[in-house]
């Protein structure tokens, strides 16, 4: 409420999903005098217009969508893709629910919380009562600007944003066994618990490239290695491509070990 007695409420309307083909067809159908993006005015024509649509608009919106849906008082709807009658119904719903919409202060605080959470760049499940963790989504890796690398980063960032919305939720970590990899010369050593699965997170929200090498690094075992190398060693071992200079020892656990952990956003740590 401002000094004049006005009360401000905010109702954010967000799509339940994004429809690539419908969105692109709408862009393609724009006339030459449309002030929005249209393929008639873009140097390079339809091909360049699509590149702009896909990389600058659609992919970015798709990545941010889970966060937009999580904002206070958000009204999630399919009306964006369902015709004029759905839009009219949406308008009536917004009006009828206006009194329950969050105040400007509450909505602003929700946005600030989202922006504050954006400072992290990797997500892990920390095991209760320890300083150990399972990395669920790794940090961004600097790479050349190829189309393949750009796509891989979009997939990683989408998984990061989806899991960031689950910060504070509990998961179960299944430990299969402890493995100790030693370099034959003795100057390198790395140990880790191999993780079978992480329960409590839907499969479609787990980042597949990392899921293939879930592990918990035993930092006390590191000799001549960094913690982040454990995942690469495990991936190579599972694929049968671990170099002959590595000797892998396995120590089965005496009982099924499931440790509760909290999904948390982490800042970049120097050791990682």
C-alpha positions as CSV (number, residue, x, y, z in Angstrom):
1,X,0.0,0.0,0.0
2,X,1.5,3.4,-1.0
3,X,1.1,6.8,0.6
4,X,-2.1,7.4,-1.3
5,X,-3.8,4.3,0.1
6,X,-3.5,2.2,-3.1
7,X,-3.0,-1.5,-2.6
8,X,-1.0,-3.3,-5.3
9,X,-1.4,-7.0,-6.0
10,X,0.5,-9.0,-8.7
11,X,-0.9,-12.1,-10.5
12,X,1.8,-13.6,-12.7
13,X,0.3,-15.6,-15.6
14,X,2.8,-18.3,-16.8
15,X,2.4,-21.1,-19.4
16,X,2.2,-24.6,-18.1
17,X,4.5,-25.7,-21.0
18,X,6.0,-24.2,-24.1
19,X,4.9,-25.4,-27.6
20,X,7.8,-24.9,-29.9
21,X,6.0,-25.6,-33.2
22,X,3.0,-23.3,-32.4
23,X,5.3,-20.5,-31.2
24,X,7.4,-20.7,-34.3
25,X,4.4,-20.8,-36.6
26,X,3.2,-17.6,-35.0
27,X,6.5,-15.9,-35.7
28,X,6.5,-17.2,-39.3
29,X,3.0,-15.8,-39.9
30,X,3.9,-12.2,-38.9
31,X,3.6,-9.6,-41.6
32,X,6.5,-7.5,-42.8
33,X,5.3,-4.5,-40.9
34,X,5.1,-6.3,-37.6
35,X,7.4,-4.6,-35.1
36,X,8.2,-8.0,-33.4
37,X,10.7,-10.5,-34.8
38,X,9.7,-11.5,-38.3
39,X,11.6,-13.3,-41.0
40,X,10.8,-10.6,-43.6
41,X,13.1,-8.0,-42.0
42,X,15.9,-10.3,-40.7
43,X,19.0,-10.4,-42.8
44,X,19.3,-14.1,-43.6
45,X,15.6,-14.6,-43.9
46,X,13.7,-17.5,-42.3
47,X,16.8,-19.5,-41.4
48,X,18.3,-16.6,-39.4
49,X,14.9,-15.6,-37.9
50,X,14.5,-19.2,-36.6
51,X,18.0,-19.1,-35.1
52,X,17.1,-15.9,-33.2
53,X,13.8,-17.3,-32.2
54,X,15.3,-20.6,-30.9
55,X,18.5,-19.5,-29.2
56,X,17.5,-16.1,-27.9
57,X,13.9,-16.5,-27.1
58,X,12.6,-20.1,-26.9
59,X,15.5,-21.8,-25.3
60,X,15.9,-19.1,-22.7
61,X,12.2,-19.1,-21.9
62,X,12.2,-22.9,-21.6
63,X,15.1,-22.8,-19.2
64,X,13.5,-20.1,-17.0
65,X,10.0,-21.6,-17.0
66,X,10.3,-23.8,-13.8
67,X,11.4,-20.7,-11.9
68,X,8.6,-18.5,-13.3
69,X,6.1,-21.2,-12.3
70,X,7.5,-21.2,-8.8
71,X,7.0,-17.5,-8.1
72,X,4.5,-16.4,-5.5
73,X,0.9,-16.3,-6.7
74,X,1.7,-17.6,-10.2
75,X,-1.3,-18.7,-12.3
76,X,-0.1,-21.6,-14.5
77,X,-2.2,-22.1,-17.6
78,X,-2.5,-23.8,-21.0
79,X,-4.4,-20.8,-22.4
80,X,-1.3,-19.6,-24.4
81,X,-1.8,-22.5,-26.8
82,X,-5.6,-23.2,-26.5
83,X,-7.3,-20.5,-28.6
84,X,-9.3,-17.3,-27.8
85,X,-12.0,-19.0,-25.7
86,X,-9.3,-20.2,-23.3
87,X,-7.8,-16.7,-23.1
88,X,-11.3,-15.3,-22.2
89,X,-11.7,-17.9,-19.5
90,X,-8.2,-17.0,-18.2
91,X,-9.2,-13.3,-18.0
92,X,-12.2,-14.1,-15.9
93,X,-10.1,-16.3,-13.6
94,X,-7.5,-13.6,-13.1
95,X,-10.3,-11.1,-12.1
96,X,-12.1,-13.6,-9.8
97,X,-8.9,-14.5,-8.0
98,X,-7.4,-11.0,-7.7
99,X,-8.1,-10.7,-4.0
100,X,-6.0,-13.8,-3.3
101,X,-3.1,-12.5,-5.4
102,X,0.1,-11.7,-3.4
103,X,0.9,-8.2,-2.5
104,X,3.6,-6.4,-4.4
105,X,5.9,-6.7,-1.4
106,X,5.3,-10.5,-1.2
107,X,5.8,-10.9,-5.0
108,X,8.9,-8.8,-4.9
109,X,10.3,-10.9,-2.1
110,X,9.6,-14.1,-4.1
111,X,11.5,-12.6,-7.0
112,X,14.4,-11.6,-4.8
113,X,14.6,-15.1,-3.4
114,X,14.8,-16.5,-6.9
115,X,17.5,-14.1,-7.9
116,X,19.5,-14.8,-4.7
117,X,19.4,-18.6,-5.4
118,X,20.8,-17.9,-8.9
119,X,24.2,-17.4,-7.4
120,X,24.9,-21.1,-7.1
121,X,26.2,-23.0,-10.1
122,X,26.0,-26.6,-9.1
123,X,23.7,-28.8,-7.1
124,X,24.4,-31.7,-4.8
125,X,22.8,-33.9,-2.2
126,X,24.7,-33.5,1.1
127,X,24.7,-36.6,3.3
128,X,23.3,-36.1,6.7
129,X,25.9,-35.8,9.5
130,X,28.9,-35.5,7.2
131,X,30.6,-33.1,4.8
132,X,30.2,-35.5,2.0
133,X,27.9,-35.0,-1.0
134,X,26.7,-36.5,-4.3
135,X,26.9,-34.0,-7.2
136,X,23.6,-34.0,-9.0
137,X,24.3,-31.2,-11.5
138,X,27.9,-30.2,-12.0
139,X,29.1,-26.6,-12.6
140,X,29.3,-25.2,-16.1
141,X,32.5,-26.1,-17.9
142,X,34.2,-23.6,-20.1
143,X,34.1,-25.0,-23.6
144,X,34.4,-23.9,-27.2
145,X,31.4,-22.2,-28.7
146,X,30.2,-25.1,-30.9
147,X,26.6,-25.9,-31.4
148,X,27.0,-29.2,-29.6
149,X,28.6,-27.5,-26.5
150,X,25.8,-24.9,-26.5
151,X,23.2,-27.6,-26.6
152,X,24.9,-29.5,-23.8
153,X,25.0,-26.4,-21.6
154,X,21.3,-25.7,-22.2
155,X,20.5,-29.2,-21.1
156,X,22.7,-28.8,-18.0
157,X,21.3,-25.4,-17.1
158,X,17.7,-26.7,-17.5
159,X,18.4,-29.5,-15.1
160,X,20.1,-27.1,-12.7
161,X,17.1,-24.8,-12.7
162,X,14.6,-27.7,-12.2
163,X,16.5,-29.1,-9.2
164,X,17.1,-25.6,-7.7
165,X,13.3,-25.5,-7.2
166,X,13.7,-28.6,-4.9
167,X,16.3,-27.1,-2.6
168,X,15.6,-28.4,0.9
169,X,13.9,-31.6,-0.1
170,X,15.1,-34.9,1.2
171,X,16.5,-37.8,-0.9
172,X,17.8,-41.3,-0.3
173,X,21.3,-42.2,-1.6
174,X,22.0,-45.8,-2.2
175,X,25.7,-46.7,-1.8
176,X,26.8,-49.8,-3.7
177,X,30.4,-50.3,-2.6
178,X,33.6,-48.4,-1.9
179,X,36.2,-48.3,-4.7
180,X,39.8,-47.4,-4.5
181,X,41.7,-46.6,-7.7
182,X,45.5,-46.6,-7.5
183,X,48.0,-45.6,-10.2
184,X,50.5,-48.4,-10.6
185,X,53.4,-46.0,-9.9
186,X,51.8,-45.1,-6.5
187,X,51.8,-41.4,-7.0
188,X,48.1,-41.2,-7.6
189,X,45.1,-42.5,-5.6
190,X,41.4,-41.7,-5.4
191,X,38.6,-43.4,-3.4
192,X,34.9,-43.1,-3.6
193,X,31.6,-44.7,-2.8
194,X,29.8,-45.8,-5.9
195,X,26.1,-44.7,-5.9
196,X,23.4,-46.8,-7.3
197,X,20.5,-44.4,-7.3
198,X,19.2,-41.2,-5.7
199,X,15.6,-41.6,-4.7
200,X,13.3,-38.7,-4.1
201,X,13.9,-36.9,-7.4
202,X,11.9,-37.8,-10.5
203,X,13.9,-39.5,-13.2
204,X,13.1,-36.8,-15.7
205,X,14.6,-34.1,-13.4
206,X,17.9,-35.9,-13.0
207,X,20.8,-34.8,-15.2
208,X,21.6,-38.0,-17.2
209,X,25.3,-37.3,-17.9
210,X,25.9,-37.0,-14.2
211,X,23.5,-39.7,-13.2
212,X,25.7,-42.2,-15.1
213,X,28.5,-41.5,-12.6
214,X,26.9,-40.7,-9.3
215,X,29.4,-41.2,-6.5
216,X,30.6,-39.8,-3.2
217,X,34.3,-38.9,-3.1
218,X,36.4,-39.8,-0.1
219,X,38.5,-36.6,0.0
220,X,40.8,-38.1,2.6
221,X,41.9,-40.7,0.0
222,X,43.1,-38.2,-2.6
223,X,46.7,-38.4,-3.6
224,X,47.8,-36.5,-6.7
225,X,44.2,-36.2,-7.8
226,X,41.4,-33.7,-7.5
227,X,37.9,-34.6,-6.2
228,X,36.3,-34.0,-9.6
229,X,38.4,-36.8,-11.2
230,X,36.5,-39.4,-9.2
231,X,33.5,-39.3,-11.6
232,X,35.7,-39.6,-14.6
233,X,37.4,-42.6,-13.1
234,X,34.1,-44.3,-12.3
235,X,32.7,-43.6,-15.8
236,X,35.8,-45.1,-17.4
237,X,35.7,-48.1,-15.1
238,X,32.0,-48.8,-15.9
239,X,32.7,-48.4,-19.6
240,X,35.7,-50.7,-19.5
241,X,38.0,-48.0,-20.7
242,X,40.0,-47.3,-17.5
243,X,43.7,-47.2,-18.4
244,X,45.8,-50.3,-17.6
245,X,48.0,-48.1,-15.3
246,X,45.0,-47.9,-12.9
247,X,44.3,-50.7,-10.4
248,X,40.8,-50.7,-9.0
249,X,40.0,-52.3,-5.7
250,X,36.4,-52.8,-4.5
251,X,35.2,-53.2,-1.0
252,X,31.6,-54.3,-0.6
253,X,29.5,-52.7,2.2
254,X,28.3,-54.9,5.0
255,X,24.7,-53.7,4.7
256,X,22.6,-51.6,2.4
257,X,23.5,-48.0,3.1
258,X,20.9,-45.3,2.5
259,X,21.7,-41.9,3.8
260,X,19.2,-39.1,3.9
261,X,20.5,-35.9,2.3
262,X,19.2,-32.4,1.6
263,X,19.4,-31.1,-2.0
264,X,21.2,-27.8,-1.7
265,X,22.5,-25.1,-4.0
266,X,26.3,-24.8,-3.7
267,X,28.6,-21.9,-4.6
268,X,31.8,-22.8,-6.4
269,X,34.3,-24.4,-4.1
270,X,38.0,-24.1,-4.9
271,X,38.6,-27.8,-4.5
272,X,36.0,-28.4,-7.2
